[in-house]
Amino acid sequence: MAIYLKGKGNISPQQTWGDASLLDQPKPAAGNRLACVEPDYTQYMDVRQLRRMSRILKMGVAAGSMALKEANITVPDGIITGTSYGCLEDTGIFLGKMIENKEYALNPTPFIQSTHNTIGSQIALLLQCQGYNQTYTQGAFSFEHALLDALTLLADEPNQALLVGAADEITNTSHTVQQRFGIFKDEHNTLETVNGEGVAYFVLSGEKGPSDVVAITAVTTLYNADEATLSAGIVRFLKDAGINASDIDLLLLGTSGNAAHDAFAETIATTHFANSTQAHFKHLSGEYPTASAFAVWLAARILETKAVPQNIVVKNSGRPVKRVLVYNPYFTKYHSLILLEAC
């Protein structure tokens, strides 16, 4: 089944909102972080509301508002969010105060706002949306599960318009913890992974409108798969979608910059998609669990504009782009495939 993309909003480390051209002047990493380029939030919410909202909540509300405005929808029928880490800033504040105050006289507000479902709930409260509201927190499969939920709901009721997205942020505390685990280094170079963040929302429906140009037609995930299992999974995924590997015009590959991790993904790309244009996206978004949402936004923009930005291309086949496959490997454990097609 295809679900049609009616609107999109993306706050990322690049200028992905407003009237800017598609990734015209990519922003480089600062040290080993790619932090979001944020808009003027007063365009999307009242100043009094802004004072009580954490950074990721502001980004979530703004990205959702962008998607709804583009879709010309005031209130969606449901809201589905994927997030691996939830509201890290408020989590860090609460845990810090717990230690500082020796677990006495704690302010409950940061704890209340630290839960994973705060983002989707905040959007619903501001929109007065009383429909279906779900948050998925399955690590690097969080956004994919949000999409799978949307596919299921729209198969039953295709006339609905759902706001579906993903959000994850960097904080000083989270970055320090991940450095201790050896995930990110102090300074970035071409052989290391860059810490990233971003929030992207999409308005999706099962009914095709006259102005719709992009559809999401298939989604799947494979966990901790070896090369043989992953290869078989890709073949099965494409067969279920009714196409062959040779039908993929653009492979949007989520290599992270770590040569040891990326070798696995590059082998898959070379083996299965030798005739496709191949492009990377994480030098723009950074690495974070829900980076595939940024890739879906980028794939949708490519299908809309009928042009692939040269700063993402690693191998150009010269083919017109009508089908884009997003393949996102996250630290060799999580592998997801999302297929987008021009309507």
N, C-alpha and C positions, 0 to 999 in steps of 0.2 A: 504494500500500500504506500502511496505517496502522500506526504503532508506538505502543504504549501506555505512558503515563507512570505508573510504579509508585511512584516516590519522588523527592524533590528536596531539595537543600540549597543554600543561597545565603548567602554572606557578601558584603555590599555596603555602600555608604555609608549605607544605611538599616537600621533594625532589621528584618531579614528572616529572623531565626532565633528560636527560642524561642517563647514564648506571646504575643508582641505581636500586636495587631490589624494588619490589612493596611494598611501605610503610614499609620498613624493620625496620627503627628506627624512629618512629613518633616524631615530634617536639612538645613539649608542648607549651602552651600559655605563653607569657611574660606579666605578669600582667593580663589584661583582653583583650588582643589582640593576634591574630594569623596573623602575617605579612608574606608576601610572601618570599620564598627562591628564590632569583633571579639569573639567569645565567650571564655569561660574554656576554654582549650585542654586543661586537665587532664581535662575530661570525655571527651575523645576520644583522648588518648594519654598515655603515661607521661612524668613530669617529666624523666627522664633523656634520653628521646628529644627532648623539646622543646628542650633546651639545644643540640642539634646541628642544629637545623632553622631555616632562614630563615623570614621572615614569610610569603612566598607558599606555602611548603611547608606551614606550619601551617594556613593558610587552605584549601589544597587538600585536605589530609587531613580537616580538620573538615567541610568541605562535602560531601565524598564520604561520610563517616561518617553525616552527617545524612540523605543520600539513601538509603543502604542501610538505615538504621534505619527510616525511613518505609516502605520497601518490604518490610521484614521479611526481608532477605537478608543473610547473613553474608559470603559471598564471591561476587562477580559472575563471570560467564563470560568477561568481557573488560573492558578499560578503554580508553576513547578520549578523548583530551584535545586541545583546540584552544588554542593560545596564540601570540600574535604576537611578544611580546618575551621570553618565557621567564622565567628567574629573574634579574631585573635587579639585585637587591641584591647577589647573589654575583658577577655580571658586573662591577659597579662596583668591588667590593672587589678582585677579581683585577687589573683594569686599573690601579686606583690603586696597588696594591702593585708592579705591573710597572714603573711610572714611578718610584715612590719608591725601589725597590731596584735600579734600573737593569738590570732583567731578570735579576738574580742572586738565588739563594736564595729562590725563590718557593714559597709554600705551595700545593700542588696542590688542596687541598680546595675553595676557592671556585671554581676552574675546573671541577672535577668536578661541583659542584652548580649551575653556572651554565647548563648545557645545557637546551634546551627540554624534553627528555623526562624531566627529573628529577622533575617533579610526578607524572606518571602512574607512574613507576617507584617513587617513594617510597610511594605508595598501595599498589601491588602488593606491595612488600616487607613492609609492615606487615600486610597482609591475607593474605599468603602466597598471592596469586593468581598462578597460573602459566599463565593463559590468554592470549588475544590482548591485546596491549598496543601501542597506536599513538598517536603525537602528530602533530598537523597544525600547520604553521607558515606558513600562507598569508595573512599579514597580517590584514586585516579579514574574510577569508573562513575563518579558521581554525576557528571553531566550526561554521560551516555545513558544512565538509568533514568534520568529526567526525560531524555528524548524517547526512550523505550516506553515510558509511562504515557507520554503524549501520543505516541503511535497507537497504543492500546486504546486510550480514551477516544481518540478521533476515529478509530475504526468503528466504534459503536455509535458515536455521535459526531459525524463529520462536519456538521454545521457550526460547531463550537469554535471559538477563538481563544487559544491558550497562550499565556505569557510564560515562556520556558527559557531558563538561562542558567548561568553558573557564576560563582564568585569565590575568589580566594585572594588574600592580601599578604603582604610582607610587613612584619613589624621588627623592630630592633631585637626583641627577645626571641622571636621565632627564627630570625636569621642566625643569631648566635647559637641557638640550640642545633640548627641544621649544620652549622660549621663544625660543631663538636662531633657530629656524626660523620663528618668528612664529605657531606653532600656538596657543599659550596666552599670555595677557598676565599682567602682574604682579598685577592686581586684577580681580575678576570684576564685570561688569555685565550687564544683560539682553541686550546685543547681542554678547556674547562667549561662546566655548566654554569650558566648565569641564572641567578634567582629572579623569578618574575612574579607577576600578579596581574589580575584583570577581572573585569565584570562584563559579561555580555548577556543580553536578553533578546529573545526572538518571539514575535507573534506568529503562531502556527495554527493552521486550520486544515481540515480534511476536504474542504470545498475550494475548488480553483476559481479565482476571480479573474476578470478580464485583464487586469494589470499585473498578475503574478508571473514572474519569470524564473523563479527558483523553487525546486522541490527537494525535500530530503526523502529518499526512497528506501534506505536500508541502514540499519545500525546493528553492530554486534561487538562483543568483547571476548577476549581470550586471556586467561590469567596464567602466568608462569609457564607459558608454552615454550617448548624447544622448537628448533627450526623446522623439523618435520611436521610437528603438530600445528604450528603457525601457518606453514605453507598449505597444509590440507584445509585449515580453517578459512584461509583466503579463497581457495578454490570453491569451497562449499558456499561461502558468503556470496561470491559473484554468481554462482549457479542459481542460488535461491533468488537473487535479484534479476535473473533472466539475461545476464550478460557474461562476456568473457573478459579476461584481463586485457586483451587487445582493444576493448571498447573504452577503456579508461583513457581520456585525453590528457588529464593532469593528475599526477600523484603529489599530494601535499603532505610532505613527510616531516614528522616531528622529531628530527634528530636534535640532540641537546648540546653538542659541542664536545662531549666526552668521547674520545676516539674508541675506547674499549666498549662503551655501551652502543655507540652508533654503528659499529661494524656489523652487528646482527641485523639492524634495520636496513642498512645499505645493501646487504646480501639479498634480503627479501625483495627490495626494490629492483635490483638488477635482475634477479631471477624471474620475477613475475611481470614486471612492467618496463621491459627494455625499450618498447616502442612508444612509451608515454613521455610527455614532458614531465620533468621532475623538479620540484621546488621544495624549499625548506621554509619554516615560519618561526622557529623558536629564537632565532637571532633578533627577532622583532618583539616577541612577547616575553621571552625568558621561559624558564622551566618552572612549572607549578602544576598541581594535580588536575586542574580543570582547564589547561591550556587548549584543549581540543575545542572549546567554545570560541576562542579567538580564531582558530583555524576554520571553523564553520562560517564565522563572519567573513573572513578573508575569502573563502571559497565562494560565498554568495556574492560578494562584491566583484570577484573575477567573472562570474557568470553574468552578472548584470552589465558590467562595463565591456565584456567580451575582450578583455586585455589582461595579461599576466604581468605584474610589475617585474622589471628586469632584475631588481635587487633581491628577488627571492629565487630566481631560476638557477638551477645547477646543470640541467640538461634540457635543451629546447628541441622538441621534435617538429616544431612548426605546425602542429595540428590546431585547428579551431577547437576551442574548449566548450564542449557540451556536457561532459561528465567529469566530475572531480571526486576523487577518492581521498579522504583524509585518513592517513594512517598515523596514529599517535602511540609510539612506544614510550612508556614511562619507566625509566631505570630498569629496563629489560624484564620487568615483572608484569606490568599491565600493558595490554595491546588492544587498541580499539580501532574499529573501521566504521567510517561514516560516509555514505554515498550521497552526493548531491548531483542533480541533473537540471539542465535548462528545460523549462516547460515548452 
